[in-house]
Amino acid sequence: MLVYGKNVARDLLLEHKKVKKIIIQDNFDDKEILSLVEKEEIPMKRVSKREMDHLSNGVHQGIILDIPDYSYMDLHELLEDDTAEFVVLLDHLEDPHNLGAIIRTCEAAGVKYIILPKDRQVQVNATVMKTSVGTLENVHLVSVSNLVNAIDQLKKKGFWIVGTALENSVDYRSIDYSGKIALIIGNEGSGISRLVQDNCDFLAKIPMYGQTNSLNASVAAGIMIYEVIRNRK
């Protein structure tokens, strides 16, 4: 997997993560990063800006790293963790910036697990790593084939399932979050699917007081995550 940007590069090198090779722009002169590359003895290649632009899908800042693909956790590993009492599920998010921002919020709030489906869901890529700003190492992403089956497994472990929805829902502040909670954040355009809604114990909404009728997925996730945390203190 190719990732890019100075912050991502610095984090990976400082944490001694596996980097297969590094491609840098011919005029790249960040002395700290170059020193770290030399210290880690990672193969490095200098190329033109045009070649860098061709390899990346975003702002690369003159450095691209070739790293192993992200390793997802299996659901059974989460279910065997008796300390897991609050998890976040993502119902087919599409925007890597939202995924990265949610990972960052979860890390800040002390949420260790995020469950996401394998198909029709944005996965960890360069944009996610850049947006999550070094927090991905502290949050476990659990990949599942079927979100409804995962919800069923969580229920058997005593989790209450809270979905976010605009209709047939209650004010998010009125729900008791003191038990084991699985919070579901829906797709940016269509929200959580009907089948997922049908398997929720509660449907929560964040009241809108202006002209906007919905919030960005990562913003809504942040509000909901910290409401759950606040109620558990």
N, C-alpha and C positions, 0 to 999 in steps of 0.2 A: 504494500500500500504506500502511495506517495503522499507525504504531508509536507506542509511548507509554512514559512514564516519564522522570524527570529525568536519569538517567545516560545513557540512549540519546539524549535530546535534547541534552545537553551535548556528548557525543562527536560527534554529527553536525554540530553548529554549530561546534565548535572545529576540525573537519577540513574545514569549508567544503563539506560535501556538499550535493547538490541537495535542497532542501526546497521543495515546491510551495506549501504553506501550513501554518499552525500554528493549532491550536484550543486555547485554554486556559480553565480554569475561572475564573469571574468573580472569585474571591478569590485567584487564583494570585499569589504575591509573591516568587518566587525572583529576586532582583535580578540575579544573574550571568546566568541564562538570558534574562531579559527584555532585558538589555543586549546579549547576543549576537544575539538576534532583531532588535533595532533596528539593530545594526551590519550584519547580513547583508541588511537590508531585505526581510524575508520577510513576506508578508501574514499578518495575525493576526486571529483572531476570538475574542471572549470569549463563553462560554455558561454555562449553569447546570450544576450537578453532575449533575442528572438527565440532561441531554443528553450530558454526558461519559460517564456510565455506560452510556448506550444505544449510544454509538459504539464503546466498547472492550469487550474480552473478558477483561480482567484489571485489575490495579491500575495506574491511569493516572497517579497522583500529580498530577493537575491539568493535564497537558499531553499533547496528541496531535499527531503530525506526519504530514503527508501527503507521502510520498516516492515516487520511481519504484520500480517493482518490481525486485527483486534480479536482477542480470544474471549468469546462469550461464555457465560456460566450456564449450567443446566438447572432447570427448575428444582430438581430433587436436592441440589446442594442448598438452595434457599430454604426449602421445606425442612431440611434437617438442622437448620440454624435456629435454636430455641430463643436466641436473642432478637430475632427479627420480629418486630411488632408493628412496623409501619413500612409499607412498600408502595411504590408508585408504578402504575401500569400505563402504557401508552397505546392508544387504539389507532394505529396506522397514521402516525404523523408523517408529513411529507417534507417539511422544511428542516434542513440540517442545522440552521441557526437556532430553531426552537429546541431541537434535541440537545444541542450543546449548552444552551442556556438553562434547560431543565436539569441537566447533569450538574451544572455549576450550582444551581439552587439546592439540589438534593445534597450535594457535598457540604454546602454551607450550613444546612439544617441538620446534618448528621443522618440523613437517610442513606442506607447502605445499598439498597437494591432497587433497580428499575427493570420492570418486565416489559418486553416488546416483542411483537410478532416477527417472524422471519420474512414474511411476504408482505408486499405493499406497504412497507414501513421504511423510512430512511434509516440507514445503518451508519455505523461509525465510519467517517471518512475524514478527509483533510479539514473540511469546514467545521465539522463537529469537534475535532480535536482543537482547532484554533479558537472556537467559540467557548469551549469548556475550560480553556485557560489552565491546563495542568491539573484539573480536578478529576479527570477520568480514572486515574490510578486509584482513587479512594472510593469509587462507586462501582458496584458490580452490575453489569448489564446482563440480564437473563433473557435468552432467546427461546421463544416457544413457537410451536407449529400452530397451535390453536389457543386463542386468548380465552375463549369460554371454558375450555378444559382447564386452563391454568386457574381461572376464577374458581372453578369447582374444587380444585385441589386446595386452594387457599381457604375456602370455606370449611373444608374438612379439618383444617388446622386451626380453626377458630377465628378466622379473619372476618370482619364486617366489610362489605364491599360498598364503597361510596363512589358513584359516578357523577360527572358534571353534565348538566343538561339545562336548557332554557325552559322546557315545558314539563309539566307534571312533576315539578321539583320544589324543594323547600329552600328557604334562606340558609346558606352554608353555615351561618353562625348558630343555627338552632339545632344542629346535630351533635350528639354525644360522641366524641372521638376518644374516649378513655380506654376502649378496648383495642384489640389488634385490628389495624385499619389497612385496607388496600384501596388506594385512591386512583381512580381512572381518569386520565386526561384524553380527550377525544381529538379527532382529526381537525385540522385548521378550518376546513370548509364545512364539513358535515357533522362534526361532533362525534360522540360515541355512537356506535351502530345500534340498531334496534335490538338485535340479539344480545348484545352486551348490556344494554339498558335493562332488558328483561331479567338479567341475572344479578342486578344490583340490589342491595338491601336498602340503599338510600340514593336518591338523586338530589344533588345540591346545585343551587344557582347563586351566582354573585349578582346582587342587585345593580342595575344600571340606572343612573340618574340623569344622564345626558342624552344626546341624540344617538350615540353608539349603542348598538344592541348586543355587542359581544366584545370580548377581549382577546388579544393575541394569546395563543395557547401557552406560551411560556410565562406570560404575565399571570394568566389565570392559575397556572400551576403554582407559581410562587405564592399567590394569595392563599390558595387552598392548603399548600404544604405548611405554611407558617401558622395557619389557623389550627391545623391538627397538632402541630408542635406546641402551640400556646395552651391548648386544652390538656396536654399531657404533662405539663410541668407541675 
